Amino acid sequence: MKPIISVIVSSYNRAESLREALRSLVNQETEGEFVFEILVVDDGSTDNTKKVVEDIGSSSCVPIRYVLEKGRGIPYARNRGIREVQGEWVAIFDDDQLAEPDWLRWLFKTASETGGHIIGGIRRLKLMQDQELRLGPMSRELLGEKYYGQEMHKCSRYSLPSAGNILIKRDIFDIIGNFDIANPRGMTDIDFTRRALEAGLDTWYTPKAVVYHLIPPYRLRRDYFKWTCSRVGTNLALINYKYWGSLRMSLLCLARIMHALALCVPLFFLANLIHNETESLERQCYIWVAVANARMALHLIMPKIFPQKRFMDQLEFRQERRMAGFYK
């Protein structure tokens, strides 16, 4: 039977977390409402990713297909998955996540009830309790948390879903294109949903579709947060430049810098003075985002004067894996 939904899981050297991710997917409760398949796109892994897929697939009632990509990065892998899928709907899932048993059913149910073209849900962090207590809202968002309240609603540009928890009508890719392969620093999912919003396509959020993002210890280090903030800052400038042009991007960049100088810098020093680690990290993250945003804005306006090549090369998405190996 042809699947209604194809779940794409792109993976790169995360065999063990992929195993748990796939287990959570094959145990999805469909209530007989739809049939789905899982497509794992291996983005050039050197570990036992293929064997993990074969092991899970051999005992699963859900069909699991394996595709090997060339190792060029996550937007290439996701686009390869889009070309290979058989379903009318495409769900994007990450290899370091766990899904609630009714995750996919709620995404599909929301799509059926609203007529939406894109549906997103909640993405919570999977942390140890002592780690969770010292993270503020911005720190949690930087680690991938997505929570837009307990009511279903239409999304705006302030509540765009992430690729780890999203269901997309297959023909939408024919209308607005696939994930942007030109940016190796990530956030191509936000660029995609922003494009959909600009095209007038209905995007909905449901709080009942829940996934959990696994956070390894190295992601709680300040140098990791600095790296992530720098990626976010540069990508925000790039996306704003793409959709609004240089003037509005520059004004938003200036507002971020003024906010950082007037509020975040004093509060950062105060937090350090009173040993409030949570507030210190929060304010430092705002500052890091603002600085990176300014660097990218200057590069976009005056690329020959501000080339920023070395800075941006350090922010390529796969640099995280090198950081992970360093901290082991």
N, C-alpha and C positions, 0 to 999 in steps of 0.2 A: 504494500500500500504506500502511495506517495505521501511523504510527510507534509504537514501543513506548516510546521515550524522547523527551521534548521538552526541549531545552536552552534555558533562558531567559537572555538576556543583556540586562540593563537598562543603558542608556548615556545619558550626559549630557555633551556637548561634549568627547568624547575620540575624535574620528574616527580619528586615526592609530593610537592604541593599539588601538582597536576593530578596525581592519583586520587587525592582527597576531593579535589574539585570535580573530577569525573564521577566519583561515587555519589556526590551530592546531586549530580545531574541525572544519572541513571535511575535515581530513586524519586524522581519527580512524579507527583500525583496528578494525573491528567483527568481523572473522573470520566474517562471515555469521551472527552470533549474534543480532543485533537490527537494527532499522531506527530511525533517529532523525531528528528535525527540529531546526532552530534557529529560535528566535523572538527577534528583537531588539525590545525595547521602548525606543523613543526617548523619554526623559523631558523633552521640550521643548527639544532641542538647537537651537542657533543656528549651528552649523558645518555641514559637509557630511556628517553622519552618514548621512543617507538614501542619498546617492550611494555611500558606501562599502559599505553593505549591498547596494545594487543591483549594484555592480561585482563583489563577491565572489559574490553569488548567481547572476549570469549565467554564471559558469564553474564552478559547483559542482554535483556530483552529489547533494549533500545539500540538501534543500529548506530555503530560508531565507525566513522571513516577517518583515515589518516592520510594527510597530504604533506609532502616535504617541500618547503620553500627554500629560497636561496640565501636566507640569513641577511636580509637587507633592512630589517626593522619592522616594527609593529604595523604601520599603515600598509606596507606591502603585504604582510601576512593576512591582515583582515581583508584587503582587497582580493587576494587570492581566494580566500574563503567565500567571498561574495560571488565570485565567478563559478565556484564549484557547487554551491548549495542547490537543493532541489525544492525547498519549501517556498510557500507564498509569503511567509514571514521569516525574518532573520533576527535571531537573538544573539547579542554579543556578550560573551562571558570571559572572565580572566582566569588565568591558570593559578592564581593565588587567592582564590575566593571559595566560599562555601555558600550554597543556596538553600534557603528554606524549602521544605518539600512541596509547598504550593506556590513557589516563586513564579514559575512559567505559566501556571494556570491563571494567576492573578493578572499577569501582563496581558495574556490573551483575552481574558474576560473584560478587562478595561478597554482593550482595543475594540472588542465587539460591541460594548455598551456605548462608547463615545464616538465610534467611527474615526478615531484618531489614526494618524499615519505613523506616529512614533510614540512609544510609551516607555516611561522610566519609573524607577522605584527607589526604595531606600537602600543605601549602602552604609552599613555600620562597620566599625573597626573591631577586629578580634584581638583584644589586648589582655594582658594580665591586669588584675585589679589595681595593683600599686602603680603600674604605668598609666592606666586610664585616669587616675585621679589628678595627675599633674599636667594634663593636656587641656589647653583652652580651646575655644571654638575654632579659631583660625588654624591652630596646630592640627586639629582633627580634620579640618577640611583639606589641608595640605597633604595629609596622609591618605586622602581619598574618600572621606566620609561625605555622603550626600543625604541630607535630610531637609525636606521642605514642608514639614508639618504633618498633621494627622488627617488632613482632608484631601480628597482627590480634587485636582484642579488642572486647568490649562497652564502650560509652562510659559514663562517669559524668558528674556535673556538673563535674568537673575536666578532662574531655577532650571537650568538646562540639565538633562540627565547625562550621566557618564556612560562610557562604553561597557563598563562592567555590569551594568544593569539596565539593559535597553532592548526593546523589541521594535523592529523597523519593517514596514511593508516593503517587500522586495523591489517593487517597481519604483520606489522612491529614488533608488540609486541611479535609475535611468533618467530621472528628472533633474537631479541636482549633482550627480556625480558621486564618486567613491571618496574614501578618506584621502586627504592631501598627502602625497608622498614627498612634497618639497620641503617639509619641516621635520628635521630629525630630532627635535627637542620635545616632542609630545604635544598633548592637548589637541590632537587632530580630531578627537571625538567631539570636543566642544566646538571646534571649527565646523564640523559636519552639522551638528544640531543648530548652530547659529545660521548656517546656510539654509537649513530647512525652515527656520523661523522667518528669515528674510523672504523666502519663497512663498510664505503664507500657508505652509503645511501645518496641520494641527499636531501639536505635541502635548501629551498629557502625563501627569504624575499621579501614581497611586502609592499610598503608604503601605499597602498590603503585600507588595512584591518586595521581598527583603533578601539581600545577600550580605555576607560578612567578608570583609577584606582582611586577610591575614597580615599582621605587621611583625616582621622579624626584629630582633633587638637593635640591629644597626640603624634602622630607620628612626630610632628615637635619639640619635646623637645630633648634637647641634650642627656639626659639619654636614650631615645629611639634610637637615632642615635648610641650611644655607643654600645647598645645591638645588633643592626642590624650589625654594623661594625664587632663586635666580631663573630657573626654568619658567616658573609661572609668570614672573615679571616680564621676561622677554616675550613670551607667547601672548600675553595680554596686549603688549604694544603692537605686536605683529597682527593680531586679529583686529584690533581697533583701527590700525592703519589700513587693513584690507577692506573693511566695511565702511569706515567713516572718513578716511583720508588723513593727511598729515596734520591739518590744523586742529581737528577735534582730538586726534590722538595726542598731540602736543599739549593741549589744554588739560586733558585728563592726566597726563604724565606730570604736569606742573602741579596739579591739585594733589596728587599722591606725594610728591616731594614736600610740599608745604605742610600737608598733614603729618608726614613723618617728622619733619623738623620741629613743628609747633607742638605736637602732642606726643608722638611716639618716643622721640629721643628723651625728653624729660621723664616720661613715665618709665622708660627702660632703666635709666639711672636710679630712679626712686625704687623700682622693684628690686634692683640689685642691692640697694642700700638696706632694704628691709628683708632681704633674702626670700623674696617671693619668686620662686623659680618658674611657676606657671605664667605669671604676668611678664616676667623678664623675657621668656621665650616668645610669648605672643607679640610683644612690642618689637623685639628684634626681627621677627618674621616680617612684620609690616615694613620695617626699614629695609630689609634685604630685597623685598619685592619692589619697593619704590626705586631703589638704586638700580636694580637690573632693568626695570621698566624704562628708566631714564637712559641707560646705556643703549638699549635697543632702539629707543626713539631717536637718539642722536645718530645712530647708525643708519636708520631708515631715511632720515632727512639729509644727512651728509655722509654717505657711505665711504667716500674717499678720505675724508678727514678722520672719521671714526670707524675704521674697518671692523674692530672687535672680533676678529676671526678666532684668536686663541681663546677668548672668553666663551664664545659660542660653541666652539668645538668641545669644551669641557662639559657642556650641558646636553650633549647628545644623549638620547634616552638610554642607550645601552651602557653608558658610563656607570649607571647604578650597579650593574653586575660586577664591574671592577671594584667598586666600593664594597660590595658585599663580600667579595673574595678577600679583600684586604682586612676586613674586620673579623674574619673567621679565626 
